[in-house]
Every structure is written in structure tokens, then in C-alpha cells.
Amino acid sequence: MALTPTPITAAIAGLFAGIVMPLIWPRLGDETLNWVFAFLLVIALPMHVLVVGFNQPRDPAGKGGVDAALIKRVAVWLATAVAAVALMKIVAP
């Protein structure tokens, strides 16, 4: 399955992380392994698949340039995650 990361998929990943992580946070306890798995499954994996993608060239500009599309997707991901956390705080105090 070829999934091309876009700002929409980045927003979906941010929304998922922003909603799910605050819900499971109190249930993780003091076990470090629980925190590692939660971070990997809720934040790192969706971010890698939906924001970064699998088939991204290492240097798309060929001159050490900046990948503007990746920066835009990361910004969308972060903004959506922060907005989702804020909305969760308002809706379910």
C-alpha cells in the first residue's frame, strides 16, 4: 500500500495523537515500558507513516536544501495535535 503523506494525513496523525495520548496518559502508571510503547504506537508510528512517509528521498533538492513540504506537514501535525489537546481540555475537564 503506497501512502503519500499530505497535510491532510499529517492533520489526521496530529488529531489522533492529540486525542488519544491525553486519554491514556493517566492509565500508563510508573512502568517505563508502558510509556515507551504508548509513545511509539500513538505518536511515533502515525507520525512516521502519515507525516514523513516511507519513500521520501534523503535530499530532495539535491544540494542540501530544505524539504519545505515536510516542514509544512510537521507544522500541520504539531498545530493539529496542540489544538486537539486544547479541545480535549475544554470538552472533558
Residue, then its C-alpha position, 0 to 999 in steps of 0.5 A: m500500500a503506497l501512502t503519500p503523506t499530505p497535510i491532510t494525513a499529517a492533520i489526521a496523525g496530529l488529531f489522533a495523537g492529540i486525542v488519544m495520548p491525553l486519554i491514556w496518559p493517566r492509565l500508563g502508571d510508573e512502568t517505563l515500558n508502558w510509556v515507551f510503547a504508548f509513545l511509539l504506537v500513538i505518536a511515533l508510528p502515525m507520525h512516521v507513516l502519515v507525516v514523513g512517509f516511507n519513500q521520501p528521498r534523503d535530499p530532495a533538492g539535491k544540494g542540501g536544501v530544505d524539504a519545505a513540504l515536510i516542514k509544512r506537514v510537521a507544522v500541520w501535525l504539531a498545530t493539529a495535535v496542540a489544538a486537539v489537546a486544547l479541545m480535549k481540555i475544554v470538552a472533558p475537564 
